[in-house]
């Protein structure tokens, strides 16, 4: 067994002891620890205060670009009623199962959809928000209790 493996196992087994010794060392060597931290942050580009903001902006731009490409490939309008305002258009799974797929491909979801459309897979369509909810209700893709319209008797009970 290598010495480094032994130390890893010891640290895992004695986590509290190891953390206490680390705290004690940092207290004794504040100046040295500060210098190490400064060098580490400079090396890994962690000194930029807008780093996370810039990453979020870049991610949003990438998402919008991919979404635009998908919309263009799917015809830029609702396949059911022809509505074309992009603010209300949604990418719909023809046979349902979108939630499962979204959870499976959390990162890179739009890339997966775009690749599938380019390969000729016909499991996606564009629907406006109204047509999408109507389809979900009619095909019972959502929990029927959440999707069911409230009847007159139920509305009266809620108001009372």
C-alpha positions in Angstrom: 0.0 0.0 0.0 1.3 3.4 -1.0 1.8 6.0 1.7 -0.7 8.4 0.0 -3.4 5.6 0.1 -2.7 5.1 3.7 -3.1 8.8 4.5 -6.3 9.0 2.4 -7.8 6.1 4.4 -6.7 7.6 7.7 -8.3 11.0 6.8 -11.5 9.3 5.9 -11.5 7.3 9.1 -10.5 10.2 11.3 -12.3 13.1 9.7 -12.9 15.1 12.8 -9.2 14.7 14.0 -7.9 15.7 10.6 -10.2 18.8 10.3 -9.2 19.9 13.8 -5.5 19.6 12.9 -6.1 21.6 9.7 -7.8 24.3 11.7 -5.0 24.4 14.2 -2.4 24.7 11.4 -4.3 27.5 9.7 -4.5 29.4 12.9 -0.7 29.0 13.5 0.2 29.9 9.9 -2.3 32.6 9.0 0.1 34.5 6.7 1.3 31.4 4.9 -2.2 30.1 4.5 -3.4 33.5 3.1 -0.5 33.5 0.6 -1.4 29.9 -0.5 -5.0 30.8 -0.9 -4.2 34.0 -2.9 -1.9 32.0 -5.3 -4.5 29.2 -5.7 -7.3 31.7 -6.6 -5.1 33.5 -9.0 -4.1 30.2 -10.7 -7.7 29.0 -11.0 -9.1 32.4 -12.0 -11.2 32.8 -8.8 -10.2 36.4 -8.1 -12.7 37.8 -10.7 -15.7 39.0 -8.7 -18.0 38.7 -11.7 -16.8 35.1 -12.6 -20.1 33.4 -11.7 -22.1 36.2 -13.3 -20.2 35.9 -16.6 -20.6 32.1 -16.6 -24.4 32.5 -16.0 -24.6 35.0 -18.9 -22.7 32.7 -21.2 -24.9 29.7 -20.3 -28.0 31.7 -20.9 -26.7 32.8 -24.3 -25.8 29.2 -25.3 -29.3 28.1 -24.2 -31.0 30.8 -26.2 -28.9 30.0 -29.3 -29.7 26.3 -29.1 -33.4 27.0 -28.5 -33.4 29.3 -31.5 -31.9 26.5 -33.7 -34.4 24.0 -32.4 -37.3 26.4 -33.2 -36.0 27.0 -36.7 -35.7 23.3 -37.4 -39.2 22.6 -36.0 -40.8 25.4 -38.1 -41.0 28.4 -35.8 -44.7 28.0 -35.1 -47.2 25.9 -33.2 -47.9 22.7 -35.0 -51.5 22.6 -33.8 -52.8 26.2 -34.3 -50.0 28.0 -36.2 -49.3 30.5 -33.4 -45.8 32.0 -34.0 -44.9 34.3 -31.0 -41.7 32.7 -29.6 -42.4 33.9 -26.1 -45.3 31.3 -25.8 -43.8 28.5 -27.9 -42.7 25.3 -26.1 -40.8 22.3 -27.1 -43.1 19.3 -26.7 -42.5 15.6 -26.7 -45.0 14.1 -29.1 -45.4 10.9 -27.0 -44.9 12.5 -23.6 -42.1 11.6 -21.2 -40.5 15.0 -21.3 -40.0 15.2 -17.5 -38.1 11.9 -17.4 -35.9 12.9 -20.3 -35.2 16.3 -18.8 -34.1 14.7 -15.5 -32.0 12.2 -17.4 -30.2 14.9 -19.4 -30.1 17.8 -16.9 -27.0 19.3 -18.4 -26.9 19.6 -22.1 -30.6 19.0 -22.6 -31.0 21.3 -25.5 -28.0 19.8 -27.2 -29.6 16.4 -26.9 -32.8 17.6 -28.5 -31.0 19.4 -31.3 -28.9 16.4 -32.1 -32.0 14.2 -32.2 -33.8 16.6 -34.5 -30.8 16.8 -36.8 -30.7 12.9 -36.9 -34.3 12.9 -38.0 -36.0 11.6 -34.9 -39.6 12.8 -34.9 -40.3 12.9 -31.2 -40.4 16.6 -30.7 -42.8 19.3 -31.9 -43.4 23.0 -31.2 -46.7 23.9 -29.4 -47.9 27.1 -28.0 -48.5 27.1 -24.2 -52.3 26.7 -24.6 -52.1 23.8 -27.1 -49.5 22.1 -25.0 -51.6 22.2 -21.8 -54.7 21.0 -23.8 -52.6 18.1 -25.1 -51.4 17.3 -21.6 -54.9 17.3 -20.3 -56.4 15.2 -23.1 -53.6 12.6 -23.0 -53.5 12.6 -19.2 -49.8 13.4 -19.2 -50.1 15.3 -15.9 -51.5 14.2 -12.6 -55.3 14.4 -13.4 -56.1 16.1 -10.1 -53.7 19.0 -11.0 -54.9 19.2 -14.6 -58.6 18.7 -14.1 -60.8 21.8 -14.6 -62.7 22.7 -11.5 -66.4 21.9 -11.7 -69.2 24.2 -10.6 -69.8 22.3 -7.3 -66.1 22.3 -6.4 -65.9 26.0 -7.1 -68.9 26.7 -4.9 -67.4 24.7 -2.1 -64.1 26.6 -2.4 -65.8 30.0 -2.3 -68.0 29.1 0.7 
